[in-house]
Amino acid sequence: MFPAVWSNKHAVALIVVIATLLSLPVLMHVVGLPPRGSVYSGIRVETGTGPQDEFTIFEEKGPVDILFVGSSLLVRGVDRDYIQQQLSAQLGRPARVRYLALKWQGLDMQYMLMRDFLEHHAAGMVIMNMPTDALIGDSPHIQAYRWMRWGEFPQSTAGLAMRERLAIYGAEVLGAPRQIVNYIRPNRLVTDPAMVAKLGSQSDYGAVGYFGGPFVPEPRTPPAFAPASMIAQGAGDANFDFHGKPLGPYHQYWARKIGDLVKQYHVPFAMLHIPEDTEKGSITVPERMYWPEVMGVPDAPVIGLPSATLFHSTPSAEVDNYYYDQHFNDNGREFFTRAVTPTILQLFSQEAHAQPAR
């Protein structure tokens, strides 16, 4: 068998190559990073709304009225166009409602999306969905290597433990070659707006039955609920359960950093719980923690409806027809959005005073 290293020169060359790869994130920062927007366009459209996020953050101009930030649960749970239509009617002018989201949950990802946006735009309100039990572990987002770059947000990670900062740097090492290639040879799919919109909205999951079963159309107009009944009245609200499995230190850190953004940009902020399939029959809204306290934004509303309340007129055997897995299909997306929209519009009117974002 041939030896792994057959000469001193080979050993030196191998060390240089490894050292270069390990230091590539730093070298990219020193030489000059490619534009921040190229990070998002390098994210495969099948794994989230990256190209759409790039357009919303870096290409589209002007303020938005409501910005939704979150994971795929939000994309499949919120009918943005319906809320925009209803808000336009309330304001008496064309409203602008946008969302930023990538697949898989992680507050580091949601912080980056929110920060990138607020650095370029004003928002009348930001609404975010918070992690559910589907977020397992306490480490960087599964796609962190695609959008974390050394030197861009050093103050954001300064308070993390060394082990966590090393994990982030490892993600940056992994992603650096891909980001260079993407800058040199951009993802051409992002030039096709129809493709970006289709894959970004995950519309291919719309008319899909529960875990591959047949799609059964269901009524999409829910009963009316009083907006006040959907907003948590503190940590002890009987309609909510804020005593789930707490987040680990890593994600709690990013929760606090999101709270810092809220205060830095003086943006009205709310959190929206989107029911998953496992909540069927639940008489409370399950949350892992009392988020306003964790984030340091004590006045931030938490919006939610217990699954048993949302579907109280729906036979138990038919509730699954509103899901394709833990996410809503078109039945659930429209049903849930119509239930929560009056509360969202009321909060916007109260907290943003129904004025255009400035």
Buried (B, 14 or more C-beta within 10 A) or exposed (E): EEEEEEEEEEEEEEEEEEEEBEBBBBEBBEEEBBEBBBBBBBBBBEBBBBBBBBBBBBEBEEEBBBBBBBBBBBBBBBBBEBBBBBBBEBBEEEBBBBBBBBBBBBBBBBBBBBBBBBEBBBBBBBBBBBBBEEBEEEBBBBBBBBBBBBEBBEEBBEEBEEEBEEBBBBBBBBBBEBBBEBBEEBBEBBEEEEBBBEBBBBEEBBEBBBEEEEBEEBEBEBEEBEBEEBBBEEBEBEBBBBEEEEBEEBBBBBBBBBBBBBEEBEBBBBBBBBBBBBBBEBEBBBBBBBBBBBBBBEEBBBBBBBBBBBBEEBEEEEBBBBBBBBBBBBBBBBBBBBBBBBBBBBBBBEBBEBEBBE
